[in-house]
Amino acid sequence: MTATFKVRTGCKTCKIRKVKCDEAKPSCNRCANTGRKCDGYDPPPPRKTQRPASTVKKDQIVEQAVVQKAYTTRLLASRPVLPPSVSGNLRGIDHFREHVAPALSGHFPNQFWTTILPQLCHIEPAVMHGIACLSASHRRFIDGTQTPGAAVAVNAFEMQQYNQAIAELRLRPSSANRDLVMVACCLIFTCFECLYGNQPLALTHLRHGMDIVKTTTTGAWVRPAFEILQRFSSQSVLFGNFQAKKSTFVELIQPALDVNIPPAFEDVKAAQVSLDVLTSAVINFVFKARHNDWWAETEGTLRKCTEQLHGPLGVEPVTAEKISMEKCLDLLVQRYQAWESAFVATSGIDPRDMQSLYKAELGILDLWVRFRAGSIWVWSCLRKMEEHFDAFESEFEQVVRCALLLHDHQATVGVAGKPQPAAFTFDHGIVSALYLVALKCRYRSIREQAIDIMYALPVRDGLWDTRQHARIARRIMNIEHSAARDLLGRELDADSLPPESCRVFNANIMGDQGYVRYFARQEGLTGPVLTWTEEIDSIPD
């Protein structure tokens, strides 16, 4: 009797014919020698004992970014918690859909918050527990039972949900949705840590979420998730999270050069997406430029580039990096000018006419605030004198007036047309723009109004503690006016600005250590830098 073979490997053609295949690649020789078409090979079945390398790597990301920190710093082993009811989780999902997602989206709804996460939580336990945790914390902010501006003890239910989400992530089998679930949990955990002011953990989750998205190319969720992570990542640079120290200036601005800016945008959403790319490039460029040691010490004098405003200070060292930096700045300025032209054509606003801004819709106001703040940074980042910012009075005023319109409308009807208690947002654009005005605008009425609006904003905006930043901004204003009074022997009147020697040019907020460090140049650019610290708790409201 002729033997029969069960063909489990080999090409598809040999399997159908039930003959032994020599498994040559890309086409087997048996088919080729007999004149048949080789239909190729089926993909190998997944191994049961070992995960694919890419999945193992992402498991390590989750375990390092989430599990290690969470179980060592947040596990409430001494406080046993009863398992939450299903109804409690459903209430959390409803609260997320109705309140949290609109707050996280801001004026430009992102389907990752509004659609993908609410749907995903019904089929993914890790996402469900994460949303229940975040919603419970958000409700406590709304109810006023959370201590604003401080890392407080975590509620037991929230902590139980937090750790349950992590446990589900660790136990979850590999599947096509694994990247999506991990990114979703990274974003949820980032928001949760931001609510409690835990900046290091928030940045850890952010970085690993970004790592996963950068290696994922398929899925309709990738683009909306990347938009959220990119915006948050660029703002985190302002808190010292600069991950591109070894990048060149050309590499930092390349995304801004690649983004498409047509003569007119298709809609406001398209304008927002392109502006986010420009803003990210600008923040990274400014951070590197302002911390770059391209100037040199000559005969004990620190020589810096201020010729355009104040005349030459002496011979500057000309380096390839400095030339590259200035060329890149010119390219960024051109991109910002192109965006402004396209946005004006799309929105119909007249930047010279405040009345046209008053009539604009909220999304347009939001983008104009972001654009104005970014343009101020672009056109001033290589100027070392604080007096240079005095030339931007009209830009500062536009930021404040548009921000006030946005706040007044949001306080009345909320974001996306829904009531929104002042608790938490994840949008960053307004508070960072107002903080720029509060620090760099020395026109007192504009400056005070910016600080007042900051006090009225949600308690948390991503990494921003708006109350704390408003307090520090007011403290800096008072320091400058007090120094001017001591120097001049009189109070500054409404139209007078503090002299350069009285201005604070930088303030590093060390929130986890409880103090702020101020920097000033009482003797100008050629003199020593004066630094001093102050405890944050001692700064009055």
Secondary structure, 3 states (H helix, E strand, C coil): CCCCCCCCCCCHHHHHHCCCCCCCCCCCHHHHHCCCCCCCCCCCCCCCCCCCHHHHHHHHHHHHHHHHHHHHHCCCCCCCCCCCCHHHHHHHHHHHHHHHHHHHHCCCCCHHHHHHHHHHCCCCHHHHHHHHHHHHHHHHHHHCCCCCCCCCCCCHHHHHHHHHHHHHHHHCCCCCCHHHHHHHHHHHHHHHHHHCCCHHHHHHHHHHHHHHHHCCCCCCCHHHHHHHHHHHHHHHHHHCCCCCCCCCHHHHHHHHHHCCCCCCCCCHHHHHHHHHHHHHHHHHHHHHHHCCCCCCEECCEECCCCHHHHCCCCCCCCCHHHHHHHHHHHHHHHHHHHHHHHHHHHHCCCCCCHHHHHCCCHHHHHHHHHHHHHHHHHHHCCCCCHHHHHHHHHHHHHHHHHHHHHHHHHHHHCHHHCCCCCCEECCCHHHHHHHHHHHHCCCHHHHHHHHHHHHHCCCEECCEEHHHHHHHHHHHHHHHHHHHHHHHCCCCCCCCCCCHHHCEEEEEEECCCCEEEEEECCCCCCCCCEEEEEEHHHCCC
